[in-house]
Amino acid sequence: MNKVLVNIYVPLIEQEYNLFIPVNRKIGLVKKIIGHSIVELSDGNYQIEGYFNLYNKTTNRVYDDDTYVINTDIRNGSKLILL
C-alpha cells in the first residue's frame, strides 16, 4: 500500500475533499498535488496563491515540507486542513 485516503478541509472555500496521497513523497510535493487536485475538484473556485500549509485537524500539527508522509502521523482517515 503506497497511498492513504485523507480528508482535506479547505476553509477558504468551505469544502471538504477525500483524496489519496502517496506515502513515499515529501509533504512539499504532496501539498502541490493536493492544491492542483482541489483546483480541479472545485471547478476553479479554489486558486493556488502563494504559499500554503498543511495542518492536522485533530492535533493541530503543521507538517514540514521536507518530511516524507510515511514519517508523519498521516494515516488512512486523517483529517487535514489546507491553509
N, C-alpha and C positions, 0 to 999 in steps of 0.2 A: 504494500500500500504506500503510494508516494504522494497522495493528496489527502487533505482533510476538508470536510464541509464545515464552513463557518457562517455565522450570521453577521452581516455588516450593516450597522446603522449609520445613516448619513444625515446628521442634524440639519445641514444646510437645505436639504430638500424634504426633510422629514419622511424618509423612506428607509425600508429595510430590504436587504437582498441576501439570499443564500448563495454562496459561491464556493467552489472547490479551489483551494490554493495548494501549490506544491510545497512539500516539506523540505526539499533539498535545495531550496533557493534562499537567498538573503532577503530580509524584510524590505530593504530598499527596492529590490526588483519586484517583490510581491505587491508593494504599495502602488507601483506603476501599473501592474497588471490589474489590480483592483480598481484603480482610478479609471483606466480605459474601459474596463468592463461596465462600470457604473455609468459612464457617459453613454455607452450603447444601450444599456438596460433602461435608462431613464429617458430615452429618446431625446437626449441633448439638454435635459433640464439641469443636469449637473455638469459643470465645466471645470476642468483642471486649471487652477490658477495658483501658481507659485508652489510653495512647499506645504505639505500636509503631513500629519502624524497618524499613526495607528495606535489606538488605546484598547486595553482590555476593559470591557464594560463592567465586569464583576470585580476585578482587583484594582482598577484604575492605573494599571501599569502602562507605561509608554515603551514601545518597542524600538530598540536601536537598529538603525539601517544595516549595520554590518553583522548582525546576528542571524544565523540560519533559523528558519522556522522550527525545525526539529529540536533545536536547543532552547526553545521558549516553552511557555505553558499553553500554547495554542494547540488545541486538540479538536476532534470532531465535536460539533455543537458549541464551540466557543463563541461568545458574543463580543464583537469588536465594534469600535466606533472610529469612523474616518473623519478627522477634523483637519 
